Amino acid sequence: MNDAGGSFCDSSGAVVRPPIAWAVAVLAGLVLDALYPLPFLSAAMPAGWVGAIVFLAGLGLLVWAAATFRRAGTRIETIQPTTTIVRQGSLPLQP
């Protein structure tokens, strides 16, 4: 990340780390649901199964992304410097 002073810091510059952002989003969702519940699905649809499918899809996306980053040789941790830019699929950007 470049600043006006010309110094260079190779990091994401994330203000909030991803696990903390996820936890805040989950807590906000639970609080909003408790304060103002809205029906998402009809009573006939099994909400547990829909939730499980969405969770498994997200988990699959996480595994695919981590495998793509590892194949490209870059780091997943946001506090570590980036070694390769991954723009699409599993093809790293060549310098």
QUIHU-V680645 format. One record per residue. SS is DSSP state (alpha for helix, beta for strand, coil for the rest). PHI is phi in whole degrees, -180 to 180 (999 if undefined). Layout:
SS	PHI
SS	PHI
This chain:
coil	999
beta	-90
coil	-119
coil	-65
coil	-78
coil	91
coil	-77
beta	-122
coil	-128
coil	-88
coil	-152
coil	-71
coil	71
coil	-65
coil	-74
coil	-119
coil	-67
alpha	-53
alpha	-64
alpha	-71
alpha	-62
alpha	-64
alpha	-63
alpha	-64
alpha	-65
alpha	-65
alpha	-63
alpha	-63
alpha	-63
alpha	-66
alpha	-66
alpha	-63
alpha	-66
alpha	-70
alpha	-80
coil	-143
coil	-70
coil	-121
coil	-71
coil	-96
coil	-124
coil	-71
coil	-65
coil	-76
coil	-89
coil	-74
alpha	-64
alpha	-62
alpha	-68
alpha	-62
alpha	-62
alpha	-65
alpha	-66
alpha	-64
alpha	-62
alpha	-66
alpha	-64
alpha	-65
alpha	-64
alpha	-63
alpha	-65
alpha	-63
alpha	-64
alpha	-62
alpha	-65
alpha	-64
alpha	-65
alpha	-63
alpha	-64
alpha	-66
alpha	-62
alpha	-78
coil	83
coil	-105
coil	-89
coil	-94
coil	-65
coil	-79
coil	-94
coil	-95
coil	-66
coil	-77
coil	-105
coil	-146
coil	-93
beta	-104
beta	-99
beta	-154
coil	44
coil	-114
beta	-100
beta	-75
coil	-74
coil	-83
coil	-69
